[in-house]
Amino acid sequence: MHPEAPGNPETLVRDHTVYACVMGSRAFGLATEDSDTDRRGVFLAPTALYWRFEKPPTHVEGPGEEQFSWELERFCELALRANPNILECLHSPFVERVDDTGRELLALRDAFLSRRAYETFTRYAHGQRRKLDADVRAHGAPRWKHAMHLLRLLISARDLLRTGVLTIDVGADREPLLAVKRGEVPWPDLEGWMHRLAREGEEAALRSPLPAEPDRRRVEDFLVRTRRASALQPDPYDEVVQGVVRGRGVGEG
């Protein structure tokens, strides 16, 4: 595909990003001098591209280092499933790019939140915990950075379930978590901390102010309106589109 073709992944990210933010340690309040800058984004593929045999990508890695973007529909789908990484993107304190569509997406943040988060955050945490346990068995110690991020996730999940609000900056937990990253917290103490957070998260889920399910209809209405608006935009690379959208058949004047 030509580098400037409308369906080229880099072109989609460059020309059609509706929301972009900084994630990772910088967004979590855990950055140190050697931290990378992780960038995440959402792009809206022009509706006309879906009327071709070759569909737009659901996600794009790059073009910058540590950069990853999702197509809007895929992003919404994952957010409705309470995917932790996706939900956190909507709450980054560092927004680098946002247009009207992106602002409407951000205004939907509460529509994506539900008690499903308990299951998805917990499932992700269990997967990470198994990896830490394997490291301890093989090497006598976990990967301390991974242990820090698991604790951060458990804290975030507990507080979300308690309050109904997702806050990703660790705030006062910064120094204790960085001590974990430096390997200064013994593994038995770390296990105790994890067990306590898991128990607190389970208790919070029983009394959570979050709804049982996300507001799927509200999100879908947004997506349909956005797709329709995109289809009605002037389209220099597909002249047939405007006639089809406005109800004229192919070849009609």
C-alpha contacts under 8 A as a table, 3 or more apart, distances in Angstrom:
res1	aa1	res2	aa2	distance
1	M	5	A	6.60
1	M	8	N	6.56
2	H	5	A	5.17
2	H	8	N	7.20
3	P	8	N	6.22
3	P	10	E	7.67
3	P	11	T	7.33
4	E	8	N	6.72
4	E	11	T	6.27
5	A	8	N	5.33
5	A	11	T	7.10
6	P	11	T	6.24
6	P	12	L	6.81
6	P	237	Y	7.78
7	G	11	T	6.93
7	G	12	L	6.46
7	G	45	A	7.89
7	G	49	L	6.95
7	G	56	P	5.97
8	N	11	T	5.21
8	N	12	L	6.26
9	P	12	L	5.13
9	P	13	V	6.42
9	P	56	P	7.89
9	P	57	P	7.04
9	P	60	V	6.11
10	E	13	V	5.20
10	E	14	R	6.01
10	E	60	V	7.68
10	E	62	G	7.47
10	E	63	P	6.08
11	T	14	R	5.00
11	T	15	D	5.73
11	T	16	H	7.61
12	L	15	D	5.47
12	L	16	H	5.16
12	L	17	T	7.04
12	L	43	F	6.66
12	L	44	L	7.64
12	L	45	A	6.48
13	V	16	H	5.63
13	V	17	T	5.29
13	V	42	V	7.99
13	V	43	F	5.97
13	V	60	V	7.60
13	V	69	S	7.24
14	R	17	T	6.43
16	H	43	F	5.19
16	H	44	L	5.55
16	H	45	A	6.65
17	T	20	A	7.07
17	T	41	G	6.80
17	T	42	V	5.63
17	T	43	F	3.88
17	T	44	L	6.31
17	T	97	R	7.93
17	T	98	V	7.87
18	V	41	G	7.66
18	V	42	V	5.84
18	V	43	F	5.38
18	V	44	L	6.61
18	V	97	R	7.15
18	V	98	V	5.35
18	V	99	D	5.37
18	V	100	D	7.60
18	V	101	T	5.99
18	V	102	G	4.71
19	Y	41	G	5.46
19	Y	42	V	5.21
19	Y	43	F	7.04
19	Y	95	V	7.69
19	Y	96	E	7.75
19	Y	97	R	5.38
19	Y	98	V	4.43
19	Y	99	D	6.82
19	Y	102	G	4.94
19	Y	103	R	7.87
20	A	39	R	7.12
20	A	40	R	5.70
20	A	41	G	4.02
20	A	42	V	6.37
20	A	95	V	6.08
20	A	96	E	5.47
20	A	97	R	4.91
20	A	98	V	6.50
21	C	39	R	5.77
21	C	40	R	5.50
21	C	41	G	6.25
21	C	89	C	7.17
21	C	92	S	6.51
21	C	94	F	5.60
21	C	95	V	4.28
21	C	96	E	5.07
21	C	97	R	6.84
22	V	26	R	7.13
22	V	27	A	6.29
22	V	37	T	6.78
22	V	38	D	5.68
22	V	39	R	4.58
22	V	40	R	6.26
22	V	92	S	6.74
22	V	93	P	7.95
22	V	94	F	5.44
22	V	95	V	6.56
22	V	96	E	7.16
23	M	26	R	6.25
23	M	27	A	4.87
23	M	28	F	7.37
23	M	37	T	7.33
23	M	38	D	5.23
23	M	39	R	5.82
23	M	40	R	6.61
23	M	89	C	6.77
23	M	92	S	6.45
23	M	94	F	7.75
24	G	27	A	5.58
24	G	28	F	6.27
24	G	37	T	7.18
24	G	38	D	5.62
25	S	28	F	4.92
25	S	29	G	6.05
25	S	30	L	4.73
25	S	31	A	4.78
25	S	35	S	6.95
25	S	36	D	7.89
25	S	37	T	7.95
26	R	29	G	5.42
26	R	30	L	6.01
26	R	31	A	4.79
26	R	35	S	7.60
26	R	37	T	6.94
27	A	30	L	7.61
27	A	92	S	5.87
27	A	93	P	6.25
27	A	94	F	6.70
27	A	168	I	7.10
27	A	169	D	6.37
28	F	31	A	7.59
28	F	168	I	5.42
28	F	169	D	4.26
28	F	170	V	5.85
29	G	169	D	5.13
29	G	170	V	5.88
29	G	171	G	6.84
29	G	174	R	6.77
30	L	170	V	7.50
30	L	174	R	6.13
30	L	178	L	7.11
31	A	34	D	7.81
31	A	35	S	5.55
32	T	35	S	5.38
36	D	66	E	7.77
37	T	66	E	6.83
38	D	66	E	4.97
38	D	67	Q	6.14
39	R	66	E	6.08
39	R	67	Q	4.66
39	R	68	F	6.46
40	R	67	Q	5.77
40	R	68	F	5.01
40	R	69	S	5.47
40	R	89	C	7.12
41	G	67	Q	7.93
41	G	68	F	6.41
41	G	69	S	4.35
41	G	70	W	6.39
42	V	69	S	5.27
42	V	70	W	4.92
42	V	71	E	5.66
42	V	72	L	5.71
42	V	75	F	7.10
43	F	69	S	6.87
43	F	70	W	6.26
43	F	71	E	4.95
43	F	72	L	5.75
44	L	71	E	5.70
44	L	72	L	5.37
45	A	49	L	7.08
45	A	56	P	6.68
45	A	71	E	6.57
45	A	72	L	7.70
46	P	49	L	5.76
46	P	50	Y	7.75
46	P	227	R	7.67
46	P	230	S	5.82
46	P	231	A	6.95
47	T	50	Y	5.66
47	T	51	W	7.53
47	T	227	R	5.80
47	T	228	R	7.53
47	T	230	S	5.70
47	T	231	A	5.12
48	A	51	W	5.53
48	A	52	R	7.57
48	A	231	A	6.15
48	A	238	D	7.33
48	A	241	V	6.51
49	L	52	R	5.78
49	L	54	E	7.88
49	L	55	K	6.32
49	L	56	P	6.48
50	Y	53	F	7.66
50	Y	54	E	7.68
50	Y	55	K	5.40
50	Y	56	P	6.87
51	W	55	K	7.82
52	R	55	K	6.39
57	P	60	V	6.86
57	P	71	E	7.19
58	T	70	W	5.89
58	T	71	E	5.07
58	T	73	E	7.96
58	T	74	R	5.95
59	H	68	F	7.43
59	H	69	S	5.51
59	H	70	W	4.15
59	H	71	E	5.65
59	H	74	R	7.79
60	V	68	F	5.88
60	V	69	S	5.20
60	V	70	W	6.36
61	E	67	Q	6.13
61	E	68	F	4.53
61	E	69	S	6.43
62	G	65	E	6.17
62	G	66	E	7.01
62	G	67	Q	4.78
62	G	68	F	5.61
62	G	69	S	7.70
63	P	67	Q	6.76
64	G	67	Q	5.36
70	W	74	R	6.34
70	W	75	F	5.61
71	E	74	R	5.48
71	E	75	F	6.10
72	L	75	F	5.02
72	L	76	C	6.15
72	L	223	L	7.97
73	E	76	C	5.17
73	E	77	E	6.11
73	E	223	L	6.99
74	R	77	E	5.01
74	R	78	L	6.22
75	F	78	L	5.31
75	F	79	A	6.13
75	F	86	I	6.97
76	C	79	A	4.97
76	C	80	L	6.09
76	C	219	V	7.39
77	E	80	L	5.27
77	E	81	R	6.56
78	L	81	R	5.06
78	L	82	A	6.54
78	L	83	N	5.60
78	L	86	I	6.67
79	A	82	A	4.94
79	A	83	N	5.54
79	A	84	P	7.98
79	A	86	I	5.61
79	A	87	L	5.71
79	A	112	F	5.92
80	L	83	N	7.58
80	L	112	F	5.21
80	L	113	L	7.62
80	L	214	P	6.17
80	L	216	R	6.97
81	R	116	R	7.24
81	R	120	T	7.85
82	A	86	I	7.58
82	A	87	L	6.53
82	A	112	F	7.00
82	A	113	L	6.89
82	A	114	S	7.48
82	A	116	R	6.15
82	A	117	A	5.20
82	A	120	T	6.29
82	A	121	F	7.98
83	N	86	I	5.45
83	N	87	L	6.20
83	N	117	A	7.59
83	N	120	T	6.35
83	N	121	F	7.53
84	P	87	L	5.27
84	P	88	E	6.11
84	P	117	A	7.56
84	P	120	T	7.03
84	P	121	F	6.07
85	N	88	E	5.29
85	N	89	C	6.43
86	I	89	C	5.17
86	I	90	L	6.91
87	L	90	L	5.46
87	L	91	H	7.01
87	L	109	R	7.97
87	L	112	F	7.69
88	E	91	H	5.19
88	E	92	S	6.47
88	E	166	L	7.59
88	E	168	I	6.68
89	C	92	S	5.46
90	L	106	L	6.26
90	L	109	R	6.56
91	H	109	R	7.97
91	H	166	L	7.16
91	H	167	T	7.07
91	H	168	I	6.96
92	S	95	V	6.65
92	S	168	I	7.20
95	V	98	V	7.29
98	V	101	T	7.71
98	V	102	G	5.12
98	V	103	R	6.37
99	D	102	G	5.05
99	D	103	R	6.12
100	D	103	R	5.05
100	D	104	E	6.28
101	T	104	E	5.11
101	T	105	L	6.23
101	T	226	T	7.49
102	G	105	L	4.93
102	G	106	L	6.24
103	R	106	L	5.05
103	R	107	A	6.19
104	E	107	A	4.93
104	E	108	L	6.53
105	L	108	L	5.21
105	L	109	R	7.03
106	L	109	R	5.40
107	A	110	D	7.62
108	L	111	A	5.20
108	L	112	F	6.97
108	L	219	V	7.17
109	R	112	F	5.68
109	R	113	L	7.02
110	D	113	L	5.28
111	A	214	P	5.63
111	A	215	D	4.88
111	A	216	R	7.40
111	A	218	R	7.12
111	A	219	V	7.04
112	F	214	P	5.01
112	F	215	D	6.41
112	F	216	R	7.68
112	F	219	V	7.94
113	L	116	R	7.81
113	L	117	A	7.20
113	L	164	G	7.74
113	L	210	L	6.92
113	L	211	P	7.61
113	L	213	E	7.79
113	L	214	P	5.69
114	S	117	A	6.04
114	S	210	L	5.08
114	S	211	P	4.98
114	S	212	A	5.48
114	S	213	E	5.14
114	S	214	P	5.16
115	R	118	Y	5.77
115	R	119	E	7.78
115	R	161	L	7.15
115	R	205	A	6.92
115	R	208	S	7.27
115	R	210	L	5.63
115	R	211	P	6.07
115	R	212	A	5.06
115	R	213	E	6.62
116	R	119	E	5.50
116	R	120	T	6.49
116	R	212	A	6.84
116	R	213	E	6.70
117	A	120	T	5.17
117	A	121	F	5.68
117	A	122	T	7.98
117	A	157	A	7.32
117	A	161	L	7.87
118	Y	121	F	5.49
118	Y	122	T	5.83
118	Y	157	A	6.84
118	Y	161	L	7.28
118	Y	201	G	7.59
118	Y	202	E	7.75
118	Y	205	A	6.55
119	E	122	T	5.20
119	E	123	R	5.92
120	T	123	R	5.10
120	T	124	Y	6.17
121	F	124	Y	5.22
121	F	125	A	6.10
121	F	153	L	7.38
121	F	154	L	7.59
121	F	157	A	6.39
122	T	125	A	4.94
122	T	126	H	6.10
122	T	154	L	7.75
123	R	126	H	5.16
123	R	127	G	6.37
124	Y	127	G	5.17
124	Y	128	Q	6.37
125	A	128	Q	5.10
125	A	129	R	6.05
125	A	150	L	6.25
125	A	153	L	7.26
125	A	154	L	7.16
126	H	129	R	4.94
126	H	130	R	6.24
127	G	130	R	5.32
127	G	131	K	6.65
128	Q	131	K	5.18
128	Q	132	L	6.39
128	Q	146	H	7.81
128	Q	150	L	6.76
129	R	132	L	5.00
129	R	133	D	6.17
129	R	150	L	7.53
130	R	133	D	5.10
130	R	134	A	6.20
131	K	134	A	5.08
131	K	135	D	6.32
132	L	135	D	5.08
132	L	136	V	6.29
132	L	142	P	5.09
132	L	143	R	6.71
132	L	146	H	7.62
132	L	147	A	7.01
133	D	136	V	5.05
133	D	137	R	6.26
133	D	142	P	6.99
134	A	137	R	5.13
134	A	138	A	6.11
134	A	142	P	7.95
135	D	138	A	5.08
135	D	139	H	5.58
135	D	140	G	6.93
135	D	141	A	6.16
135	D	142	P	5.00
135	D	143	R	6.94
136	V	139	H	5.33
136	V	140	G	4.36
136	V	141	A	4.30
136	V	142	P	5.05
137	R	140	G	5.73
137	R	141	A	7.62
139	H	142	P	7.50
141	A	144	W	7.95
141	A	187	W	7.27
142	P	146	H	7.80
142	P	147	A	6.95
142	P	187	W	7.91
143	R	146	H	5.46
143	R	147	A	6.33
144	W	147	A	4.91
144	W	148	M	6.19
144	W	180	V	6.12
144	W	181	K	4.73
144	W	182	R	6.78
144	W	183	G	5.79
145	K	148	M	5.09
145	K	149	H	6.45
145	K	180	V	7.36
145	K	181	K	4.61
145	K	182	R	7.75
146	H	149	H	5.18
146	H	150	L	6.19
146	H	181	K	7.83
147	A	150	L	5.10
147	A	151	L	6.33
147	A	180	V	7.14
147	A	181	K	7.21
148	M	151	L	5.26
148	M	152	R	6.27
148	M	177	L	5.60
148	M	178	L	7.14
148	M	180	V	5.69
148	M	181	K	5.58
149	H	152	R	4.88
149	H	153	L	6.15
150	L	153	L	5.10
150	L	154	L	6.31
151	L	154	L	5.11
151	L	155	I	6.20
151	L	177	L	7.62
151	L	193	W	7.96
151	L	194	M	6.50
151	L	197	L	7.95
152	R	155	I	5.14
152	R	156	S	6.12
152	R	170	V	7.09
152	R	177	L	7.56
153	L	156	S	5.04
153	L	157	A	6.09
154	L	157	A	5.14
154	L	158	R	6.13
154	L	194	M	7.59
154	L	197	L	6.05
154	L	198	A	6.70
154	L	201	G	7.43
155	I	158	R	5.22
155	I	159	D	6.20
155	I	197	L	6.55
156	S	159	D	5.30
156	S	160	L	6.06
156	S	166	L	6.95
156	S	167	T	6.64
156	S	168	I	6.42
156	S	170	V	7.95
157	A	160	L	5.11
157	A	161	L	6.20
157	A	166	L	7.91
157	A	201	G	6.64
158	R	161	L	5.30
158	R	162	R	6.16
158	R	197	L	7.09
158	R	198	A	7.85
158	R	200	E	6.44
158	R	201	G	4.27
158	R	202	E	7.87
158	R	204	A	6.44
158	R	205	A	7.98
159	D	162	R	4.95
159	D	163	T	5.95
159	D	164	G	7.70
159	D	165	V	7.44
159	D	166	L	7.27
159	D	167	T	7.76
159	D	201	G	7.80
160	L	163	T	5.39
160	L	164	G	5.00
160	L	165	V	5.05
160	L	166	L	4.93
160	L	167	T	7.25
161	L	164	G	5.57
161	L	165	V	7.75
161	L	201	G	7.03
161	L	204	A	5.47
161	L	205	A	5.54
161	L	207	R	8.00
161	L	208	S	5.08
161	L	209	P	7.21
161	L	210	L	6.89
162	R	204	A	5.15
162	R	205	A	7.28
162	R	207	R	7.40
162	R	208	S	5.46
162	R	209	P	7.16
163	T	208	S	7.12
163	T	209	P	6.71
164	G	208	S	6.94
164	G	209	P	5.70
164	G	210	L	5.29
167	T	170	V	7.78
170	V	173	D	5.37
170	V	174	R	5.72
171	G	174	R	5.84
172	A	175	E	7.24
173	D	176	P	5.54
173	D	177	L	6.06
174	R	177	L	5.31
174	R	178	L	6.13
175	E	178	L	5.06
175	E	179	A	6.13
176	P	179	A	5.09
176	P	180	V	6.58
177	L	180	V	5.07
177	L	181	K	6.48
178	L	181	K	4.86
178	L	182	R	6.27
179	A	182	R	5.10
179	A	183	G	6.44
179	A	184	E	5.37
179	A	185	V	6.53
180	V	183	G	5.11
180	V	184	E	5.70
180	V	185	V	5.34
181	K	184	E	7.58
183	G	186	P	7.44
185	V	189	D	6.60
185	V	190	L	6.49
186	P	189	D	5.40
186	P	190	L	6.29
187	W	190	L	4.86
187	W	191	E	6.14
188	P	191	E	5.06
188	P	192	G	6.31
189	D	192	G	5.08
189	D	193	W	6.28
190	L	193	W	5.07
190	L	194	M	6.25
191	E	194	M	5.08
191	E	195	H	6.18
192	G	195	H	5.15
192	G	196	R	6.17
193	W	196	R	5.18
193	W	197	L	6.25
194	M	197	L	5.21
194	M	198	A	6.11
195	H	198	A	5.10
195	H	199	R	6.16
196	R	199	R	5.15
196	R	200	E	6.15
197	L	200	E	5.02
197	L	201	G	6.01
198	A	201	G	5.07
198	A	202	E	6.24
199	R	202	E	5.13
199	R	203	E	6.28
200	E	203	E	5.12
200	E	204	A	6.07
201	G	204	A	5.01
201	G	205	A	6.18
202	E	205	A	5.20
202	E	206	L	6.82
203	E	206	L	5.48
203	E	207	R	7.14
204	A	207	R	5.46
204	A	208	S	5.67
205	A	208	S	5.03
211	P	214	P	6.89
215	D	218	R	5.59
215	D	219	V	6.60
216	R	219	V	5.21
216	R	220	E	6.06
217	R	220	E	5.02
217	R	221	D	6.05
218	R	221	D	5.23
218	R	222	F	6.45
219	V	222	F	5.16
219	V	223	L	6.32
220	E	223	L	4.97
220	E	224	V	6.12
221	D	224	V	5.25
221	D	225	R	6.15
222	F	225	R	5.28
222	F	226	T	6.10
223	L	226	T	5.08
223	L	227	R	6.12
224	V	227	R	5.12
224	V	228	R	6.10
225	R	228	R	5.14
225	R	229	A	6.12
226	T	229	A	5.16
226	T	230	S	6.18
227	R	230	S	5.10
227	R	231	A	6.24
228	R	231	A	5.08
228	R	232	L	6.47
229	A	232	L	5.28
229	A	233	Q	6.58
230	S	233	Q	5.32
231	A	241	V	7.42
231	A	242	Q	7.47
231	A	245	V	6.90
232	L	242	Q	6.49
232	L	245	V	6.89
234	P	242	Q	7.41
235	D	238	D	5.71
235	D	239	E	6.49
235	D	241	V	7.37
235	D	242	Q	7.58
236	P	239	E	6.51
238	D	241	V	5.83
239	E	242	Q	6.55
239	E	243	G	7.87
240	V	243	G	5.67
240	V	244	V	6.46
240	V	250	V	6.82
241	V	244	V	5.23
241	V	245	V	6.12
242	Q	245	V	5.20
242	Q	246	R	6.16
243	G	246	R	5.26
243	G	247	G	6.29
243	G	248	R	5.00
243	G	249	G	6.85
243	G	250	V	7.22
244	V	247	G	5.20
244	V	248	R	5.23
244	V	249	G	5.89
244	V	250	V	6.72
245	V	248	R	7.47
248	R	252	E	6.15
248	R	253	G	7.78
249	G	252	E	5.47
